[in-house]
Amino acid sequence: MRVATWNVNSVKQRMPRLLPWLDQRKPDVVCLQETKLADDAFRDLLSDELASRGYQVALHGEPRWNGVAILSRAGLDDVAAGIPDEPGFPQPEARAVAATCGGVRVYSVYVPNGRTPDSDHYRYKLAWLAALRNVVSAQRPHEAGVLVCGDMNIAPADADVFDPAAFIGQTHVTAPEREALASLEATGLHDVVRDKWPDKRVYSYWDYRAGMFHQDLGMRIDLVLASDPVADRVRAAWIDREARKGTGPSDHAPVIVDLDEAPDGDIGPVVPPPSARRPSARPAKLPQAPGPQER
């Protein structure tokens, strides 16, 4: 089973890229974030195209902002939109949807951005992560098949950003955020890309501005977290950097994890390899203050 997660940053804008990508990579389960469409609008736009490719769809969307989805041709049972006792800002937002696909409980999540440290949105982010941890913990990940996939809006460690000094005073890298992510993983989840490639330069997000992608100045904030029974099945785990190239891309690249068999082989952490490296003598700066421009 091939599982992928991708923050598409508007499924309507990304439709000309999403459909060819589905045909090329042939994932069995796809978790999407930032769909930015109400559920009816998503169905009107994509139902026929997805059905023709064999996908069932679970949705939790809203117009203009946020929105998550699961596309599956491995079954789609027990769909749940949102998470129990989730906080809002001020009302609950469309940030999580879950379904059972091929015997695995799959969560597609879009963690709040946090905006600036110690802001109301930052505190909302930490509270939302605590609610997510509670619902995942109730699934008993040490024993059951669980995947939490999505845009975590947290770089787990300094190795997951191009230059830790450039992020001082920003969200996505603060100790409370990283501790909240570690607490989620402590329920029995493995960061399968980092576990497989502990020493590699691997990013999933690059700002649109200042040539960040072409210089490979990115962050790894899109994760696939797997419970023990699922992590044991991982045969390949990689970032599809090719999907970030060309005209009209999302600012995120898909993360792909192959279970049981790897159709393309164990092809490495990033496909294709990074196109450029930042010269060490010239520290780069963020093109904007608060990090990725997301809600």
C-alpha positions, 0 to 999 in steps of 0.5 A: 500500500502506498500512502501519501500526504500533501498540503496542496495549498488550494485543491482548486488551484492545484487540480491540474497538478494533482490529477497527473500526480495521482496517475504518475505515483498511483498512491492507494491512500492520499491525505490532503491538507489546505484544500480550501473548499467546502465539502460540496464544492470539493465533490463538484470539482473532483468527484468524477475524476477521483471516482474514475481513478477508483478513489473514495473520498472523506472530507472535512472542509470549509471555504477559503481556509483550511480543509482536509481530505482522505482519498482511498482506493484501499477502503474507507470506513468509519469516517470521522470529521474533526477530533473530540474536544478540539479547541477552536479559534474561536470555533473549531476549524476543518483541520482533521479527518480520519478513516480506516483504510486497508485496516489502518486508522488514517488521520489527515491533519493540518495543525494550526500555524501558530503565527507568532510565539506566545500569541493566542494562535500559538496557544491554540496550536498547542491546545489543538495538538494536545487534543490530537494526542488524546484521540490518537492515544485512545487508538492504542498505537502500540498495538493497532495500525495507525497513521497520522499524516499531514502538515504539522507546522513543526520542524521536529529538530534543528536538522529539519530546517536549512539554518536554525539561526534563521528561525530564532524567535519564529514559530515551528521550531520552539521548544513547546511546539517540539515537545507537543509533537514529541508527546504525540509521537510518544503515544507509539508513533514513528516519524518514518522518514527521519527514522529511515534517513536519520542523517539526510537533508530532507525538506518538504516545504519551501517558501515561494519567495526569494528562490528558496526552493531552487536554493534548497532552503526549506523545512521538513514540516510534513510528516507521516507518523506510524504506529509500530505495526505500520512502521514495521511494514515500511519499505520506502519513505521519501519526499516527492520533490519533483512535485514542487517543480514547474508551473503552479506548484504548492509550496509543499511537496508530497511525502510518500511511504510504501508499505509491504512493497516499494514499487519504485524500490528503496529510492532514497529520501528525496526524489530527485536529489536536492538541486542546490546547497546553500553556501556556508559562508553566506547565511540565508534569511527568511523571506518573511517573519512568521514562517510559512504563510498558512492559517 
